[in-house]
């Protein structure tokens, strides 16, 4: 079985279709097990050559191809994060690939500054003893910042993509495809708009006083926000002892004003808003917000396709998301955003 590096970019794909599902590991875990589990009649894999980049495909390689059908083959990738005393920086994910039939669309998407709802970049390593290692980058609200090409006589043109995103989820996974057991599932995510994120807990053999609690959290694979101001989370972090007192956030007991005004963006640069006349948040619906925006901006209601939370870029498609939203961006039926 060969190493595989591939990216899923939904080009000309209706991601709002009822049968569409984002092809991240969590949604494809059962497929990995079903397709790669060993069978009695499976022919043995040819011996691998660590010095060869053109190993013949075995049956598992063909199944991986089937699982990542229409994905883009990638030769290499790079990514970085950094921080200083004032801010953190989530770097662009850079992919290097051969020019392919997707290249014209990728150039167009970059020039149009198109918002791509999500991109999946997956690195699948060689399987050993039925254990498959995977590194996955799951990006949300992405833009292609740069598409560059280099070529010459006698060689295939090479293309480099630079992808920026609002939310990035980085995963390190090891799965036993025979039993379906996750031997390793370490994840972190970062939201650039909120300037915060969370991560799974890695069990440690050190710190015996908290070992049991840490193991419980690790087994549950819960995402923990080390910057949370929730008093119960601060207490948990303090009790576990995995965050120093200096880095512990202070609990915020201030009351949120339930009458906080709602607003809609009417201009991107400079950012300008109109205040909406809306009832208390607990009685709101998406349709009520759309109607208020239609009245305020004097645009037909049926031209409003989607509402997005301006603070984090999330599509408002459920009461849960609406509940935390007070600032809106309007996507019209022609795909453009009002005021952009």
N, C-alpha and C positions, 0 to 999 in steps of 0.2 A: 504494500500500500504506500502511495506517495504522499508527500506533503501537499496540501492544497491551500491556496489563498484566493478568496473570491469576495466580491462585493455585490450587494443587491441595491440597485438604484431604480426606483419605480418610474421608468420613463414611459409616458403615454399609457399609464396604468390607472384605472379608477380605484383608488384606495378606499373610496366610500362605498364600494359595491358590497352587498350583504355577504357574499361568499369570499371576500378578500380578508386575509389575515396576515398581519405583519410577520415575516418569516424569521423571527428571532429564535434563539435556542429554546426558550421556554415553550414556544408554540410548536417547535419541531422535535422536542425531546423524544416523544413516543415514536416518531418516524425514524429517528436515529436507531432506536432499539429494535424496531420492527424490521428495518432494512439491513442492519449490520450485525445482528445477532448471529452467532455461528450456527451452521446447519450441518447435518451428517454428510450430505452429498456435496458439500462445497469443496472444490479442488484446492489444494494447498497453494499459498501465494508463492510466487517466485522469490528467490533470495534477493534482498535489497542490496544495492551498491551505493554506499554513501558518497562516492565520487561521481555519480552519474546524475544528470538532470533529466534524462530521457528514459526512465525506467518504464517497462511495459506495464499497461494497466491490468490489475487483477480484478476479480469480481467485486470486491469492496470499492475499488476506485470507480467502477461503473455505477455502483449504487449511489456513491457520493455525487457523481455527475447527475444522476437522476434527481437527487434531492435538491441540488442547486442548479436546476435547469434554468437557463436564461440569466444566470448570474454572470458577472464580468470577471474574467481571470485577471489576477493581479500578480505582478512579478515581485514587488516589494512595497513596503509602506513605512511611514515614520509618523511619530506623534510626540508631543511634549507638553508638559504642564510646568508652570513656574509661579513664583510669587515673590513679592517684596514687602516692605513694611506697610505699604498702602493698599495693595490690591493683589488679587490672584489672577493668573492668566491661563485660560484653557486654549491650548494651541490648536491649529488646524491639523486635520488628518490628511496626510499627503500619500496618494497612491500612484504607483507607476505601473503602466499597462501598455500593451501593444494597441495601436490604432485599430478600431473595429467599427462595425456598422452603427454602434451607439455614438461614435465620436461627433458627428454633426449635431445630434441632439444635445450632447453635453456642452458643446460650444454655444449653442443657442440658449440653453438654460443659464449659462454663466453670464452671457451678455444681457439677458432679460432680467437678471437678478432674481430668478425664480426661487420661491420658497419650496423646498422639497420636504414633504412631511416627515420622512424618515429614510435613513440609509443604514444597512447592515454590512459590516466588514468582518469576515470570519476567516480565521486561520485554523486549519485542521491538521494536526500532526499525525505521524505514523502511529498506528494502533499496535499495542503490545499487550499480550495476555488479556485480550478483549477490552482493554482500557483505551479509550479514545480521548486525547487531549485537545482542547479547543480554547482559543483566545478569540473573544468576540467584542467588537465595538458596535454599540447600538446608538445611533445619532438621531436626534429629533430636531425639526425646524432648521433644516440645513440650507446652505447656499454654496454654490461652486464659486469660490473666490478667484480661482485661476485655473485655466486649462492651457497647457503648453505642449508643444510637439517638437520633436527633433527627429531628423531622418537623413538619409544619404544613400548614395549608390551602394547596392549590395547588401543592404540591411533593411529590416522591417522598421517602419517609423514607430517611435515610442512616445507615449503620451503621459503627462503627469497632471493629476488632479489635486487641487487643494480645497478641502472641504471644511467650512466653518459650521458650527451648530450652536444652538441655544442650550441643549441638554445632551450630555454624553454619559453613557453607561458602559463601563469597562468590566469585562468578565473573564475570569480564569476558571476553566471547567475541566474536570476529568470524570468521564462517565463509563461505567462498566456496561457495555452494550448487551451482554448476556443476561445480567440481572436487572438492568435499569437503574442500579444504585449510583447516586452521585457521590463519588469519592472526594471530589473537591468542587466547591461552588463559592468562589470568592468574588464579590461584586462591589463596585463603588459607582455612585452617580454624582454628577455635578450640574447644577442649574446656574447658568451665567447671569440670568436676570435677577434671581433671588440671592446670588452669591452664597449659596449654601448647597449641601448635598448630604449623602449618607453612605454607609458602607456596612457590609456584613462583618460579623465578629469572627476573627480567626482564633481557634482554640490554642491556648498556650500551656506548655507543661510547667511554666514558671508561675509564681504567685499562688501558692497552694491554698491560701485563704479564700480566693475567688475562683478557683479552678472549676468547681461544680457549677456555679452560676454562669461562668463563661462558656462552659461546654453546653449548657442548656440553650443559651442564646445562639451559639454556633450551630447546633443541631436544627434549630428552628429556622435558620437562615434569614433572620429578621434584619431589615435595614435599619441601622441606628444613626441618628443625626447627632453628632457630637456638639453641634452648635444650638441645639434645641433649647428654647427658654421655658419649655414645659417643666414645672416643678418636679413631677414624677420622674421625668427623664434625667434631669440633673441629679436627683437623688440616686437613681440607678447607676449612672456613670461614676458618681462619687463612691458608692458602695462597692462597685466592681474594682475601683482603683486603677482603671486603664487610662484615665485622663488626669493629668496633674491639676492640682488646685488652681494653679495660675491660669490654666487654659479652660477651666470650667466656666460656662456662661452663667450669668445671674438670672434668676427666675424673674419673669415679667408678670406682675400681678395687676397691671393696669387694665382697666375695663375698656373694651373696644366700643366706640360709639356706634350703636346700631343705626343711627340716622345719617351715617356718613353718606355724602352725595355720590351719585353715579354719574359717569361721564362717558362721552364717546369721542374718539379721535376724529378731527376734521382736517388736520394737516400734519404731515410727517415732519417736514423741516421748514421752520421750527415746529416743534410739537405743540399743537393747539387742540383744545377740547371744548365741547359744549356740555353743559350740565343737563342731565335728564330729570324729568319729573316722574319719579317712580315710587311705589309703595315700599314698606319695609321689606328687607331681604327675604324674610321667611314666607312671604306671600307671592314672591316673584316666580314667573315662568319665562322661558326663553321667548315665547310668543309675545308676552307683555313687554319685554325689553325691546324686541324688534319693532313693535307697534309704537313705542315711545320714541325710538330712534327715527322711524319713518315720519312721525309728526314733527319732531324737532328739526330734522334736516330737510323736510319737505321733499322726500323721495318716495316713489311707490313702494309699498310694503313687499310686493312680490319680486322686487329687484334685490332684496336682501337675502343672500344665500346662506352665509354662516356668520356667527359672531365668535371672535377670539378674545381671550383675556389679554389685555394689553401688557400687563406686568410680567407675564411668563410665556405668552404666545400659544397657550393651550386652547384647542378648539372647545367651545362651550357647547357640549352636546348632552349634558346630564345635569340633574338638579344639584349633584354634589359639586360639580365645577362651577355652576352658576352661583352657588352659595358663597364661594370665596372670590367672586368677581364683582368689581365695582367700576372698572375701567375697560372700555370695549373698543375693539377694532372691527370694522364691518367689511366683509368680503361680499362683493356684488356677484350677480349671476354670470357676468362676463369674466369672472375670475380675478378681477382687479380689486384692490383695497381702496375704500373711500378715503380721499385725502392724500393718497400716495402718488 
